[in-house]
Amino acid sequence: RERSVRGGALRERECVNGERRKNASNQRCRILRRDVWWRQPRRDDPARAWDARHRRHVGQSRGGARGEGPPRGRARHAWLRQDLQAGGSEALRGEKIFPDILELISKLGLPKCHVVGHDWGGYVAWELVINAPDQFKSHVAISMSHPLVFSTSLNLQSLRDNWYMYLNTQDDIVDLYTKDDCAFYREFIIPTHPEADEVCARLKDPVAMNGMRNWDRGNPLASLYLAARTPGALTPYYTKVAVPTMGVWSAGDTYLLEEHMQQSGEHCADFEYRRLAKGSHWCMLDNPEETNAAVTEWVEKHK
């Protein structure tokens, strides 16, 4: 079936061996992700173990690559997708994306649910629990710290680490990233990605690559840093997050800082920090067992 959310196309498919049915535990979970870097689960993906106990809505962000069909397999799953072109970078601004997601949840008829987010999907998840805490039972933030920490706890390391976010806003960046089988992109942007070939196979399409960079165009760092230094601009973020939150950071993450995730606890009423012993920024791919265990434990604790 198809539904419209703020002009974007939403397609949902749910199946168990080809049949539609209710999950016995009736648990609801929503996972947000920057899908250009975390593709749809493979049949052998350990994350599918979730489907035996939880209804899993995996939202492909507006910045995800086009042309991907829904995943198939015996495990129960739900597949959501929003059209890449629905609004471009402007549609990905923080204050605009979370109302879209709330409307999507409403149109799906979901009750109070869990939210898990990674990277830019983590940013959206933070916006959701900050602005609509009554909608969520629990929250897991993977890699991405509380927005106030990210914008205000600055040091030279964090500014240097964010260099590629500035680069993504430049006019020629799609041509640079896609040139020579994504050679520059592989070497300097995703050198630690465990599945670089798979990522580049999709992002060689300039439309898909442009979708990825729309996140940084829609949320320019200079604007975030300016807001952090403008009295009153970030007032809503100073209210402590009421939704129980787990912050997950992996030892091999070279993009986001561990100290920022730890500091996120200062902005939450109920916070637990979980450090994964191994895994890159994409810990869902190269350390799925430990990542899934952490998320599952937190969701079960707050079901």
ROZAVO-673236 format. One record per residue (C-alpha): residue in one letter; x, y, z. Coordinates in Angstrom, 1 decimal, always signed. Layout:
! ROZAVO-673236
<site 'A' <X Y Z>>,
...
***
This chain:
! ROZAVO-673236
<site 'R' <+0.0 +0.0 +0.0>>,
<site 'E' <+1.1 +3.6 -0.5>>,
<site 'R' <+0.5 +6.6 +1.7>>,
<site 'S' <+1.5 +10.2 +1.3>>,
<site 'V' <+3.6 +12.0 +3.9>>,
<site 'R' <+4.1 +15.7 +3.2>>,
<site 'G' <+4.2 +15.0 -0.5>>,
<site 'G' <+6.7 +12.2 -0.3>>,
<site 'A' <+5.8 +8.6 -1.3>>,
<site 'L' <+5.7 +6.1 +1.5>>,
<site 'R' <+5.5 +2.4 +0.7>>,
<site 'E' <+5.1 -0.2 +3.5>>,
<site 'R' <+5.3 -3.9 +3.2>>,
<site 'E' <+4.9 -6.4 +6.1>>,
<site 'C' <+5.1 -10.1 +5.7>>,
<site 'V' <+5.7 -13.4 +7.4>>,
<site 'N' <+6.2 -16.1 +4.8>>,
<site 'G' <+4.1 -14.1 +2.5>>,
<site 'E' <+1.3 -13.5 +5.1>>,
<site 'R' <+0.3 -10.4 +7.0>>,
<site 'R' <-0.1 -11.0 +10.7>>,
<site 'K' <+0.3 -9.4 +14.1>>,
<site 'N' <+3.5 -10.0 +16.0>>,
<site 'A' <+2.6 -12.0 +19.1>>,
<site 'S' <+4.6 -9.7 +21.4>>,
<site 'N' <+3.1 -6.6 +19.7>>,
<site 'Q' <+6.3 -4.7 +20.4>>,
<site 'R' <+6.9 -1.7 +18.2>>,
<site 'C' <+10.3 -0.3 +17.2>>,
<site 'R' <+11.4 +2.3 +14.8>>,
<site 'I' <+14.9 +2.4 +13.4>>,
<site 'L' <+16.2 +5.5 +11.6>>,
<site 'R' <+19.4 +5.5 +9.6>>,
<site 'R' <+21.4 +7.3 +7.0>>,
<site 'D' <+20.7 +4.6 +4.6>>,
<site 'V' <+23.4 +5.4 +2.0>>,
<site 'W' <+25.8 +4.0 +4.5>>,
<site 'W' <+23.7 +1.3 +6.0>>,
<site 'R' <+21.9 -0.7 +3.4>>,
<site 'Q' <+18.9 -2.9 +3.7>>,
<site 'P' <+19.6 -6.0 +5.8>>,
<site 'R' <+20.8 -9.1 +4.0>>,
<site 'R' <+19.1 -12.4 +4.5>>,
<site 'D' <+21.9 -13.5 +6.8>>,
<site 'D' <+22.1 -10.2 +8.7>>,
<site 'P' <+22.0 -10.9 +12.5>>,
<site 'A' <+19.6 -7.9 +12.9>>,
<site 'R' <+16.9 -10.2 +11.5>>,
<site 'A' <+16.8 -11.9 +14.9>>,
<site 'W' <+14.9 -8.9 +16.0>>,
<site 'D' <+12.0 -9.9 +13.8>>,
<site 'A' <+11.1 -12.9 +15.9>>,
<site 'R' <+10.2 -10.6 +18.8>>,
<site 'H' <+9.7 -7.1 +17.6>>,
<site 'R' <+7.9 -5.3 +14.8>>,
<site 'R' <+10.7 -3.4 +13.1>>,
<site 'H' <+10.1 -0.3 +11.0>>,
<site 'V' <+13.3 +0.5 +9.2>>,
<site 'G' <+13.0 +4.0 +7.8>>,
<site 'Q' <+15.2 +4.8 +4.8>>,
<site 'S' <+16.0 +8.5 +5.1>>,
<site 'R' <+15.2 +11.0 +2.4>>,
<site 'G' <+18.9 +11.1 +1.8>>,
<site 'G' <+19.1 +7.4 +1.0>>,
<site 'A' <+19.9 +6.0 -2.5>>,
<site 'R' <+17.0 +5.4 -4.9>>,
<site 'G' <+16.2 +2.2 -6.7>>,
<site 'E' <+16.5 -0.2 -3.8>>,
<site 'G' <+13.6 -2.7 -3.6>>,
<site 'P' <+12.3 -4.0 -0.3>>,
<site 'P' <+14.3 -6.7 +1.4>>,
<site 'R' <+13.1 -10.3 +1.1>>,
<site 'G' <+13.4 -13.3 +3.3>>,
<site 'R' <+11.4 -15.5 +5.7>>,
<site 'A' <+11.9 -13.2 +8.7>>,
<site 'R' <+9.1 -10.7 +9.4>>,
<site 'H' <+9.9 -7.2 +8.5>>,
<site 'A' <+8.5 -3.8 +7.6>>,
<site 'W' <+9.9 -1.7 +4.8>>,
<site 'L' <+9.5 +2.0 +4.6>>,
<site 'R' <+10.8 +4.4 +2.0>>,
<site 'Q' <+10.4 +8.1 +1.3>>,
<site 'D' <+11.2 +9.6 -2.0>>,
<site 'L' <+14.6 +11.1 -2.4>>,
<site 'Q' <+13.4 +14.1 -4.4>>,
<site 'A' <+10.7 +15.2 -2.0>>,
<site 'G' <+12.0 +18.6 -1.0>>,
<site 'G' <+15.8 +18.1 -1.5>>,
<site 'S' <+18.2 +19.4 +1.2>>,
<site 'E' <+15.6 +21.8 +2.6>>,
<site 'A' <+13.4 +18.8 +3.6>>,
<site 'L' <+16.2 +17.5 +5.8>>,
<site 'R' <+16.5 +20.5 +8.1>>,
<site 'G' <+16.2 +19.4 +11.7>>,
<site 'E' <+13.1 +21.4 +12.4>>,
<site 'K' <+11.4 +19.9 +9.3>>,
<site 'I' <+12.4 +16.3 +9.3>>,
<site 'F' <+11.0 +15.3 +12.8>>,
<site 'P' <+7.4 +16.5 +12.0>>,
<site 'D' <+7.6 +14.3 +8.9>>,
<site 'I' <+8.6 +11.3 +10.9>>,
<site 'L' <+5.8 +11.9 +13.5>>,
<site 'E' <+3.3 +12.2 +10.7>>,
<site 'L' <+4.6 +9.0 +9.3>>,
<site 'I' <+4.2 +7.2 +12.6>>,
<site 'S' <+0.7 +8.6 +12.9>>,
<site 'K' <-0.3 +7.4 +9.4>>,
<site 'L' <+1.1 +3.9 +10.2>>,
<site 'G' <-1.1 +3.9 +13.3>>,
<site 'L' <+1.8 +3.0 +15.6>>,
<site 'P' <+1.3 +3.1 +19.4>>,
<site 'K' <+4.0 +4.3 +21.7>>,
<site 'C' <+7.2 +2.8 +20.3>>,
<site 'H' <+11.0 +2.6 +20.6>>,
<site 'V' <+13.4 +4.6 +18.4>>,
<site 'V' <+16.9 +3.7 +17.4>>,
<site 'G' <+19.0 +6.1 +15.3>>,
<site 'H' <+22.5 +6.1 +13.8>>,
<site 'D' <+24.5 +9.1 +12.4>>,
<site 'W' <+22.1 +11.5 +10.8>>,
<site 'G' <+19.3 +9.1 +11.7>>,
<site 'G' <+20.6 +9.5 +15.2>>,
<site 'Y' <+20.2 +13.2 +14.9>>,
<site 'V' <+16.6 +12.7 +13.8>>,
<site 'A' <+16.0 +10.3 +16.7>>,
<site 'W' <+17.2 +12.9 +19.2>>,
<site 'E' <+14.9 +15.5 +17.6>>,
<site 'L' <+12.0 +13.0 +18.0>>,
<site 'V' <+12.6 +12.3 +21.7>>,
<site 'I' <+13.2 +15.9 +22.5>>,
<site 'N' <+10.1 +17.2 +20.8>>,
<site 'A' <+7.7 +14.3 +21.2>>,
<site 'P' <+8.7 +12.4 +24.3>>,
<site 'D' <+5.2 +10.9 +24.9>>,
<site 'Q' <+5.5 +9.0 +21.6>>,
<site 'F' <+8.4 +6.8 +22.7>>,
<site 'K' <+9.1 +4.1 +25.2>>,
<site 'S' <+12.9 +4.2 +24.8>>,
<site 'H' <+15.7 +5.6 +22.6>>,
<site 'V' <+19.0 +4.3 +21.4>>,
<site 'A' <+21.5 +6.8 +19.9>>,
<site 'I' <+24.3 +5.0 +18.0>>,
<site 'S' <+27.4 +7.2 +17.4>>,
<site 'M' <+25.5 +10.5 +17.4>>,
<site 'S' <+25.5 +12.6 +20.6>>,
<site 'H' <+22.8 +14.9 +21.9>>,
<site 'P' <+22.5 +17.9 +19.5>>,
<site 'L' <+23.4 +20.4 +22.1>>,
<site 'V' <+26.6 +18.6 +22.9>>,
<site 'F' <+27.5 +18.3 +19.2>>,
<site 'S' <+27.0 +22.0 +18.6>>,
<site 'T' <+28.4 +23.5 +21.8>>,
<site 'S' <+31.1 +21.1 +23.1>>,
<site 'L' <+33.6 +22.2 +20.4>>,
<site 'N' <+37.4 +21.7 +20.3>>,
<site 'L' <+39.9 +21.6 +17.6>>,
<site 'Q' <+39.6 +17.8 +17.2>>,
<site 'S' <+35.8 +17.9 +16.7>>,
<site 'L' <+36.1 +20.8 +14.2>>,
<site 'R' <+38.8 +18.9 +12.3>>,
<site 'D' <+36.8 +15.7 +12.4>>,
<site 'N' <+33.8 +17.4 +10.8>>,
<site 'W' <+35.8 +18.6 +7.8>>,
<site 'Y' <+34.0 +16.4 +5.3>>,
<site 'M' <+30.6 +17.9 +6.4>>,
<site 'Y' <+31.9 +21.2 +5.0>>,
<site 'L' <+33.2 +19.5 +1.9>>,
<site 'N' <+29.8 +18.0 +1.2>>,
<site 'T' <+28.3 +21.4 +0.7>>,
<site 'Q' <+30.6 +22.3 -2.2>>,
<site 'D' <+29.3 +22.5 -5.8>>,
<site 'D' <+31.6 +20.0 -7.4>>,
<site 'I' <+31.5 +17.4 -4.7>>,
<site 'V' <+29.3 +14.9 -6.5>>,
<site 'D' <+31.6 +14.9 -9.5>>,
<site 'L' <+34.6 +14.5 -7.2>>,
<site 'Y' <+33.1 +11.7 -5.2>>,
<site 'T' <+31.8 +9.7 -8.2>>,
<site 'K' <+35.0 +10.1 -10.3>>,
<site 'D' <+37.1 +7.0 -11.0>>,
<site 'D' <+34.8 +4.5 -9.2>>,
<site 'C' <+34.5 +6.8 -6.2>>,
<site 'A' <+38.3 +6.8 -5.6>>,
<site 'F' <+38.4 +10.0 -3.6>>,
<site 'Y' <+35.3 +9.0 -1.6>>,
<site 'R' <+36.8 +5.6 -0.8>>,
<site 'E' <+40.2 +7.0 +0.3>>,
<site 'F' <+39.2 +10.0 +2.3>>,
<site 'I' <+35.5 +9.8 +3.3>>,
<site 'I' <+34.7 +6.1 +4.0>>,
<site 'P' <+38.2 +4.5 +4.5>>,
<site 'T' <+36.9 +2.4 +7.5>>,
<site 'H' <+33.6 +1.3 +6.0>>,
<site 'P' <+33.4 -2.5 +6.0>>,
<site 'E' <+31.5 -2.6 +2.8>>,
<site 'A' <+32.9 +0.2 +0.7>>,
<site 'D' <+32.4 -1.7 -2.6>>,
<site 'E' <+28.7 -2.1 -1.9>>,
<site 'V' <+28.3 +1.5 -0.9>>,
<site 'C' <+30.1 +2.9 -4.0>>,
<site 'A' <+28.1 +0.6 -6.3>>,
<site 'R' <+25.1 +2.6 -5.3>>,
<site 'L' <+26.6 +6.0 -4.9>>,
<site 'K' <+28.2 +6.0 -8.3>>,
<site 'D' <+24.7 +7.2 -9.3>>,
<site 'P' <+25.0 +11.0 -9.0>>,
<site 'V' <+21.4 +11.2 -7.8>>,
<site 'A' <+22.1 +8.9 -4.9>>,
<site 'M' <+25.4 +10.7 -4.1>>,
<site 'N' <+23.6 +14.0 -4.1>>,
<site 'G' <+21.0 +12.6 -1.7>>,
<site 'M' <+23.7 +11.7 +0.7>>,
<site 'R' <+25.2 +15.2 +0.7>>,
<site 'N' <+21.7 +16.8 +1.2>>,
<site 'W' <+21.9 +16.1 +4.9>>,
<site 'D' <+24.9 +18.4 +5.2>>,
<site 'R' <+23.5 +21.0 +2.8>>,
<site 'G' <+20.2 +21.0 +4.8>>,
<site 'N' <+22.0 +21.3 +8.2>>,
<site 'P' <+25.1 +23.4 +7.5>>,
<site 'L' <+27.7 +23.3 +10.3>>,
<site 'A' <+28.1 +27.1 +10.4>>,
<site 'S' <+24.4 +27.5 +11.1>>,
<site 'L' <+24.5 +25.0 +13.9>>,
<site 'Y' <+27.5 +26.7 +15.5>>,
<site 'L' <+25.9 +30.1 +15.1>>,
<site 'A' <+22.8 +28.9 +16.8>>,
<site 'A' <+24.8 +27.6 +19.7>>,
<site 'R' <+26.2 +31.1 +20.2>>,
<site 'T' <+22.9 +32.9 +19.8>>,
<site 'P' <+21.0 +33.4 +23.0>>,
<site 'G' <+17.7 +31.6 +23.0>>,
<site 'A' <+18.2 +29.8 +19.7>>,
<site 'L' <+18.7 +26.3 +21.3>>,
<site 'T' <+16.4 +26.8 +24.3>>,
<site 'P' <+14.3 +23.6 +23.6>>,
<site 'Y' <+17.4 +21.5 +23.8>>,
<site 'Y' <+18.1 +22.5 +27.4>>,
<site 'T' <+15.1 +20.5 +28.6>>,
<site 'K' <+16.4 +17.1 +29.7>>,
<site 'V' <+15.3 +14.2 +27.5>>,
<site 'A' <+12.6 +12.3 +29.4>>,
<site 'V' <+12.7 +9.2 +27.2>>,
<site 'P' <+15.1 +6.6 +28.6>>,
<site 'T' <+18.2 +6.8 +26.4>>,
<site 'M' <+21.1 +4.6 +25.7>>,
<site 'G' <+24.2 +6.1 +24.0>>,
<site 'V' <+26.2 +3.6 +22.0>>,
<site 'W' <+29.7 +4.3 +20.7>>,
<site 'S' <+32.1 +1.9 +19.1>>,
<site 'A' <+35.9 +1.8 +19.7>>,
<site 'G' <+36.8 +2.2 +16.1>>,
<site 'D' <+34.6 +5.2 +15.3>>,
<site 'T' <+36.8 +7.8 +13.6>>,
<site 'Y' <+34.0 +10.3 +12.8>>,
<site 'L' <+32.3 +11.1 +16.1>>,
<site 'L' <+33.8 +11.6 +19.6>>,
<site 'E' <+33.3 +9.2 +22.6>>,
<site 'E' <+33.4 +12.1 +25.0>>,
<site 'H' <+30.5 +13.7 +23.2>>,
<site 'M' <+28.4 +10.6 +23.6>>,
<site 'Q' <+29.3 +10.4 +27.3>>,
<site 'Q' <+28.4 +14.1 +27.8>>,
<site 'S' <+25.0 +13.4 +26.3>>,
<site 'G' <+24.0 +11.9 +29.7>>,
<site 'E' <+24.0 +15.4 +31.2>>,
<site 'H' <+21.0 +16.1 +29.0>>,
<site 'C' <+18.9 +13.0 +29.8>>,
<site 'A' <+16.9 +12.1 +32.8>>,
<site 'D' <+17.6 +8.4 +32.3>>,
<site 'F' <+20.8 +7.6 +30.4>>,
<site 'E' <+23.2 +4.7 +30.0>>,
<site 'Y' <+26.4 +4.7 +28.1>>,
<site 'R' <+27.5 +1.6 +26.2>>,
<site 'R' <+31.0 +1.4 +24.7>>,
<site 'L' <+31.4 -1.4 +22.1>>,
<site 'A' <+34.8 -3.1 +22.3>>,
<site 'K' <+35.2 -3.2 +18.6>>,
<site 'G' <+33.6 -1.9 +15.4>>,
<site 'S' <+33.9 +1.1 +13.1>>,
<site 'H' <+31.5 +4.0 +12.8>>,
<site 'W' <+29.3 +1.4 +11.1>>,
<site 'C' <+29.2 -1.0 +14.1>>,
<site 'M' <+25.9 -2.4 +12.8>>,
<site 'L' <+27.9 -4.0 +10.0>>,
<site 'D' <+31.2 -5.0 +11.5>>,
<site 'N' <+30.1 -5.7 +15.1>>,
<site 'P' <+26.4 -6.7 +14.7>>,
<site 'E' <+26.3 -9.1 +17.5>>,
<site 'E' <+27.4 -6.6 +20.2>>,
<site 'T' <+25.4 -3.8 +18.6>>,
<site 'N' <+22.2 -5.9 +18.4>>,
<site 'A' <+22.7 -7.2 +22.0>>,
<site 'A' <+22.9 -3.6 +23.4>>,
<site 'V' <+19.9 -2.4 +21.5>>,
<site 'T' <+17.8 -5.5 +22.3>>,
<site 'E' <+18.7 -5.3 +26.0>>,
<site 'W' <+17.6 -1.7 +26.2>>,
<site 'V' <+14.3 -2.2 +24.4>>,
<site 'E' <+13.4 -5.2 +26.5>>,
<site 'K' <+14.2 -3.3 +29.6>>,
<site 'H' <+11.7 -0.6 +28.6>>,
<site 'K' <+9.0 -2.6 +26.9>>,
***
